């Protein structure tokens, strides 16, 4: 009995333990049911999230397709803009080379202007000297006129004296005739008288003859004395005429020299006139070119406005897409870093924009300074034109004075001829003097012929100088054209540089947006794959859970979950199951890490593919650069042709300068040969 009681107590203890175990199992079942319910709720939530994610993925895929299309369009536009930028760079380089050539030309032209200013100063000095010489000549002419007036007065006096002598001679002849008549009357009276009175008559005749002889002797001596005095006076007059002729010859030589100097001045004035005309032509040509360039600038401005509108539209579309992407990627942690990056880029862009504004202000200041310098040059050209007009007026006045002097000389020559003819008519003694005067007139005619020949040579020299002046004016016109082209090219280059900078900044922004969108797409693709795999795994686990639930709920399979008596503690099996489940979880986590590593490797591969794509784009750019380099070579060949033309013009200008220098040396030599004072000073 005791043994049975002990067994009964032991059995009760076992029953109690089993009841406790059953309670524990019930608690475990309840906990498992709660876990299953939680898993179902989690599954339902996950299904809802998956559905939402699928919808989001569908929307994102649509947005990505749209973004891809837009990116392709933008890439095409960016490539076109890059092509335009390359073309603009080529034009910029060509314009830089042209600017260098123009700067060289400008330096040469500035030197030419300086030389011209020096020549103008020299010519002004020569003109002042000519004015002084003209005043001296006027003084000499006034002295000569006074001397001629004195000679005319002396000649008039001598003619009056000759007239008085002729009147005396006529009176003497009348007296002689009266005496002869009286003698005849006396002869008749004597013949009538007696022979006695013949002796008295003979005596009276002898007395009368003596008286007559004495009278004639007296008259002859007086006439001889008067003729001697006249001959002496004529000799003095001839000597004075010879001296005055020599003085007139010297003065004529001096006048010829001054006329040659005036001819040189006329040539110089014509030269400067031609230069002024050429400068005016250049200014007109440059104004036409400025109008053309302004039209081109307006076209560039319209293109720029179109590009800005396109950029604004692209920016709006990019902003909209960025908003969509930000909504899709709110759960990603990289958003803050990207926003910081964008803020930094915006700050840098603002700094660059501020710098560009400062540079634009500097460029505008330089442009204003250049315009002021051009206006000053135009004012200088106007001053030169006014000076040239003054010189022309002075030359015209000098020509008028020379013509007046020539007219006075002709009048004096006519008066001399008239006086000589009157002297020849009045007295034969003046024939010798008239012959001398005729010889002098012949010499004057010879000198006149020489003067005419010199004037013809002067006209030929004037024609040559006019041709040279026309060439110089053409050169000045070309220089002005080049200056205007330089200014226009500089303005166009500056505008294009500004446009290039803006386009570069816009291209950088677009590239950044493109890279960000590509990265997001690359990150979204593996996430989609992972979601698909996870959904498949969840579906499998759900199916397993449902099968287990059905098996648990079936009464047939209840004995499977019961532990037979004497088989051990069922808690160990449960712990084994928990350990098994933990191992499965660890395996799943390992699989997840492996998949993450695979995703990273795939991202690296995608980056390599993007780099290869960029390399291909670089090759395309290299091909475009090669084409641009070909165009550059063509531009360089054109520039070389322009430089050859420039050197040709410069050689022609140097030849003309040499010819001018030679002519000046010849003038100086001729002046030295003509002026004995200059020879002594040299």
Secondary structure, 3 states (H helix, E strand, C coil): CHHHHHHHHHHHHHHHHHHHHHHHHHHHHHHHHHHHHHHHHHHHHHHHHHHHHHHHHHHHHHHHHHHHHHHHHHHHHHHHHHHHHHHHHHHHHHHHHHHHHHHHHHHHHHHHHHHHHHHHHHHHHHHHHHHHHHHHHHHHHHHHHHHHHHHHHHHHHHHHHHHHHHHHHHHHHHHHHHHHHHHHHHHHHHHHCCCHHHHHHHHHHHHHHHHHHHHHHHHHHHHHHHHHHHHHHHHHHHHHHHHHHHHHHHHHHHHHHHHHHHHHHHHHHHHHHHHHHHHHHHHHHHHHHHHHHHHHHHHHHHHHHHHHHHHHHHHHHHHHHHHHHHHHCCCCCCHHHHHHHHHHHHHHHHHHHHHHHHHHHHHHHHHHHHHHHHHHHHHHHHHHHHHHHHHHHHHHHHHHHHHHHHHHHHHHHHHHHHHHHHHHHHCHHHHHHHHHHHHHHHHHHHHHHHHHHHHHHHHHHHHHHHHHHHHHHHHHHHHHHHHHHHHHHHHHHHHHHHHHHHHHHHHHHHHHHHHHHHHHHHHHHHHHHHHHHHHHHHHHHHHHHHHHHHHHHCCCCHHHHCCCCCCCCHHHHHHHHHHHHHHHHHHHHHHHHHHHHHHHHHHHHHHHHHHHHHHHHHHHHHHHHHHHHHHHHHHHHHHHHHHHHHHHHHHHHHHHHHHHHHHHHHHHHHHHHHCHHHHHHC
